[in-house]
């Protein structure tokens, strides 16, 4: 079970997903090659051998990068797995490199400051959901 974070180019004045008009059409981030180059500049260890799916391993987890399969990339979904906080800088650096803002898909909210509370909330949910029936912590 992973925590999904959407990287989306949003206007700075948007403070909540609810502020977006229903017909919001995000601008393109560029081609797969361009987006890959931007990401590799800040995450040189990112494996992009598949241009639409990347993977970055950290000491305590992994972040997978799912890009649209269209010619031009509009958003990237990060599939975050693991137990440590070393995945958080990956989110911050990726968003900054692409000029995007991260959206916590489990909450449907902008991550104003990608930090540990949202990650901890997901981990707590995941641990409860995966706990064997009848098992008490």
Secondary structure, 3 states (H helix, E strand, C coil): CCEEEEEECCCCCCCCHHHCCCCCCCCCCEEHHHHHHHHHHHCCCCEEEECCEEEEEECCEEEEEEECCCCEECEEEEEEEECCHHHHHHHHHHHHHHCCEEEECCCCEECCCCCHHHHHHHHHHHHHHHCCCCCCC
